[in-house]
Amino acid sequence: MSLRFWPFPSAGAFWLGAWVVSALLLSSTAQAPEQTPEANPACTRPGVSPDSSAAAETVLQKHARSLGRFNPSFFQTVDERDSVFSVTAKSRPVKGIHGEVLARVSPRFYRRLCVEGSGRLLDGRVITFSRRQGGEPRFRVTSSQYGITCRATPLVPYRSVAVDRRQVRLGSVLYIPAAEGLVLPDGTVHDGVFFADDVGGAVRGRKIDLFVGFSSHTENPFTASQRIVHARPVEVFLIPPELAERYSRAHRLQPDREPALAPD
């Protein structure tokens, strides 16, 4: 016989059922212990702890001063290994600061070298513009991987920028929110901090030129993400000196052994 048709439960079954119901009621009304809220992993950036990231953002957003909006562009260390430079004869001499021939390159590579300021030769040497002598550019070999800036600091991809010194003081540490949170090719996450360590012939007025590594790097995270696009204005902030040193120690490389710009 099915139990669901049993008309009268026994006394033992009755009291057992009552005890189970009471236990369930007490369990449901008991207050759960208070828990510390956890950070949502989806809201944190890879490789950066939520606490340190939040603290850094608060400091920068609170203390950095807006310099206004600037039109961005990009520059690179031109690489002679690029196939586009191997199609013509190496007829153009690249001269050192004493007039010695450092290398012979294709005219196309030479033109690009004069625009960018630094280049990597086929033999692996990296050369950087030093000065003009008799109207002719002179270069020198540097130990820095990408070349050096006019302040004799090594170029750092995705950190070094060229500015118009009438708009931004050389040596300034800048904060560009549009770059914050981008994952760089080495897996690190950009905190939006840049260094105004260089100048450029075409960098005039409210322009900012961001260094993005070798010319063989065909895509950079700024344009790939559409966060920073050529000639589309971005807001730039100045980080105060009391905070700038902290970021310089974290991201800048050691100065080169020789000055980048020798006196004429």
N, C-alpha and C positions, 0 to 999 in steps of 0.2 A: 504493500500500500504506500502511496506517495505521501511523504510527510506534510506537503503543503495542504492536504485535505484532512489532517488530524485535527479534530474539533477542539480538544482541550489539552494543552501542554501539561506535563507533569510538574509538580512543585519544584523539583530539582532543576529542571530545564528552565523554569520561569526565573528562579533566582540567578542562575548562571547567565541568562540573557541580560538581566538587569545590571549585573556586575560589569559585563562587557560594554554595555552602552555608557555607563558612568565613566569607565576608564577612557573611552573615546572622547567624551565631552571634556574631561579634565585635560586631556592631551591637546585638544584643539584650542582650548582657551589659554593654555600656558604661554607666557610671553617668550618669544625667541630672543636669545642673547643678542645684544647690540653688536653690529659688525662694522669694521672700518671700511668705508667705500673704496673700491679698487679702481685704478685707472683703466679706462677702456683701451685695450691694445690698439683698436682701430683708430684711435685719436692721437696716438703717439707716433713720433717719427722713428724709423729704424735706426738703431745704433745710438740713440740719444735717450737718456733716462728722462721720464716725465718731469721729475722735480727739477733737474738741472736745466732742462729746456725751458720750462715755464719761468724759472728765475732769470735766465738770460734774456728771454723775450721781454719780461717786465722791465728789466734794467734798460735795455735798448730803447724800448718804446717810451719809457718815462724820461730818459735823459738825452737821447739823441735829438738834435735840432734840425728841422727841415731846411734844406738849401733850395728847395723847389724841384721842378721837373726838368729832366735832362733827356736829350735824344741819344740813345745808345748806338754804338757801332762795335765792331769786333776787330782785333788784330791778332796776328799769329807769328810764330817763328817759322820762316819759310824753310822748307826741307828739300834739299837738292835731290833726295831719293824719289821724290814725286815723279811719276812718269812724264808729266807735262814738261819737265825741264830737260829731258834726255833726247828730245827730237832734233835739237839743233847743236851745232858745233860749239865747243867751249872756247870761245874766242875773246871773252871779256875778262881782263885781269881784275882781281879784287886786291886792292893795295892796303898794306898796313900803315901804321902811324909814321913810319920812317920812309915810306915809299916802296918798301919791299913787296913783292907779289906773294900774297898768301895763297892764292889759288886762281885757276882759270875756270870760268863758268860760262854757261850760255847767256846770251843777252837777256833772254826772258827771265831767267833766275836773278840776274843782276838787277834788273828793273824792280822786281818784286822785293829783293833784299833791301834796296834803297827806300822803298815805301814802308816796309815792316820794321826795319832797323836791326833785326837779328836773323841769323840763318844757321842752318846745320849743313855742313858740306858732306860730300860723299864719303870722305874718310872719317866722319864722325866728329870732327872739330866744330865747335860752335863759335861763331864770330858775331860781334856786336859793333854797331856804329860808334866811332870814337869822336871824330871831328871832321870838318871840311878844311882842306888845304889847297889853295889855288882853285877853289870852286869844286874840287873833287872830293867825294866821300872817302874817308879813311876808316878802316875797321881794325879791330884787334881780336885775338883769340881769348876766350874766357873759359873758366872752369865751370861756370854755371850751366846747368842742363839745357836751359831755354834761352839764355842770354841775360842781359842785365838792363836795368832801367837807367834813366839819367841821374838817379840818386845813388847809383852803384849798388842797388839792392837786386838780388836775383828775381827775375820774372817768375811769378807763381801762377800757373793756370787757374782761372776762375777766381783769382784774388786780386791780381795786379790790374790797375786801370790807369789810362792816360787821361789827363785833364788839361783844360786851359787854366794856367796858374792865375789868371786874372779872376777866374770864377771860383776855383777851389785851390786852396793852398797846398803846395807839394808837401807830401809827408802826412797829409790828413788821413785819418781812418774813417771810412764811410760805412753807412748801413743802407742797404737797398732791400726793402721788404719783399720785392718781387722775386728775389733769388732765394729767400729763406725757405728751407724745407726741401729744396731740390736734391735728389740723390746724384752725386758726382760719379764719374766713371770708376773711381777706386772704391766705391761703396759708401763713402762718408756722406754726411748730410750737411748741406750748406747752411750756415747760420746767418747769411745776409751781409757778412762783413767783407769789405774790400779795402785796398790800400792805394791811395793816390800817389803813386811813385814815379810816374812817367809823363811825358808830354808827346805831342805828335803834330806834324806840320798841318794836318787837316783837322786837328781837334781845336776848334775855335768857338768861343761863346758857350752856350749851354749844351755842350756835347760831352759825352763820356765814352771812352774807348776801352772795352773790356778785353783782357788777354785770355785766349782760349786754347793755348798750346800750339803744337806743330800744325803746319798747313796740311799734313797728311791726315789729320783728324777732321774728317769731312762733316761731322755733325757735333754740335756742342749742346749740353743740357739746357742752356738758356733758350735757344731757338727751338730745340726739339719739344720742349714743354710749352712753348708759346708764352712763357712768363716774361722773357725779355727778347724783344724782336727789334731788328734794325730800324732805327728812326721812329719807333713808337715810344713816346715819352714815358719815363718811369720817375718816381719820386726818389730823391737821394737825401739822406740825412747825414749830419756830421756827428760823430761820436766824440764826446768831450775828452780832453787829455787824461783825466783821472781814470777813465775806462779804456782809453785807446791802448795803453801799454799792455794791458792784459791780453787783448786780442793780437797785438803785435807778437808777443811771445808765443802765442798759440799757433799762428799761421805764417808769419814771415820767416824767410830763410836768412842765413847769415850773409852779411854784405860780402861782395866780391873783394878780391885782394887789391884791385886797382880801381881808380875812378873811371867811370864810364865816359865822361866827357873831359877831355884834356883841353887846357886853354889854347886858344889860337896863337 
